Amino acid sequence: MSTTVRLHRLTMVAEDDGVMIGRPETGSYAVFPEEGAQALRMFADGLPVAEVADWYERVCGAPLDMDDFLETLSELGFLRTDEAQPDAPTVRWQGLGRLLFGVPAWLAYGVVVAGAVTVMVRDPGLRPSYHQVFFTHDLSLIPITIFALAIPCIVIHEGFHALAGRRLGLPSTLGIGRRLYYLVAETRLDSLLSVDRRKRYLPFCAGMVADVVLLCGLTLTSLALDGHGIPSWIHKLCLAVAFTCVLRLIWQFLFYLETDIYYVVTTAARCTDLQNATRFRIRSGVRRALRLAPPVPDTEWSERDRAVARWYAPLLIAGYGFSLASLAWAGLPTALHFWSTIAGRLSGADTSFWELVDAAGFIALSALQIGLLVHVTLRDRRARSRPPTPSSEGALT
């Protein structure tokens, strides 16, 4: 074959078990052996297919099934069918990302954190506490107000993830995902597989950096607003929203739910797809215990993923057990209490107009949350039913 193969612009990153090759703009990645990666380099240099096949046979001592190899490249979306030269991918907000994570920005973050820590040491009332949630005596306003103000904080958290990746020229997307029965905002940064592992840590941790800065900034704002003729509930509200940042930081340590800490740990452990490798290991163990046929893997995991999955499997089972037990112990009884109260209001003859409005608002918010959860669950199920794609760094929450 004297023909040549035209490839899209690809990235290649050395991993323990081969070379991670992919297209950042499409999020398509796969691990190739070094010989396969070199074959792609030769294609990119314009060498004919026949010459690449001859080189492979000389080096490896066995012929390369070129038809199968090219079919794999096509499935991954690496082959170009157009004649135009590929343009370098353009990523918006790259300059803003560099600004937010440049030296002046880090100095500013340090000043804010140092200032907040200082005032917290001097005034215990400024330290994070669940008491700060009750910023007003009107209890019905507390969840609505905090939920409304927590949304911008969540957007900032996810935006820091995205901008930390975009400063490297990597595309990202924001969306809504699911972790067990939790709805979460998430930032997809599959393109992090295009850079060395040491460069991935900041995008993973950027959301927690945002939460710490928000926590400290809101604490200092509360102190500045206290007194001076300003209503007291305003500075108390700042502390209430700051407490939600603490809860978000605690959430990140539930690494079995694939939170930011999970990606930090798995990157340090040099894993690529530990969560799915561990789930498959657990599934295999359950089927083996039930004397059923073992499941068929839809992908191949690295030796490192399979090795780490041996000790991660008990932690994953314990984590899921903790979440499900928490749901049974607190979540379901609380929901039952709320719904029985709503049913009583709707059926009561002496229910006031505002109580009916309150009940209708609760039903609407609950329906929205349940509807989103169902939608995301069905979306993920449809995605799993499609042909498997190479593993990625996943979504940061």
Secondary structure, 3 states (H helix, E strand, C coil): CCCCCCECCCEEEEECCEEEEEECCCCEEEEECHHHHHHHHHHHCCCCHHHHHHHHHHHHCCCCCHHHHHHHHHHCCCECCCCCCCCCCCCCCHHHHHHHCCHHHHHHHHHHHHHHHHHHHHCHHHCCCHHHHCCCCCCCHHHHHHHHHHHHHHHHHHHHHHHHHHCCCCCCEEEEEEECCEEEEEEECHHHHHCCHHHCHHHHHHHHHHHHHHHHHHHHHHHHHCCCCCCHHHHHHHHHHHHHHHHHHHHHCCHHHCCHHHHHHHHHCCCCCHHHHHHHHHHHHHHHHCCCCCCCCCCCCCHHHHHHHHHHHHHHHHHHHHHHHHHHHHHHHHHHHHHHHHHHHHHCCCCCHHHHHHHHHHHHHHHHHHHHHHHHHHHHHHHHHCCCCCCCCCEEC
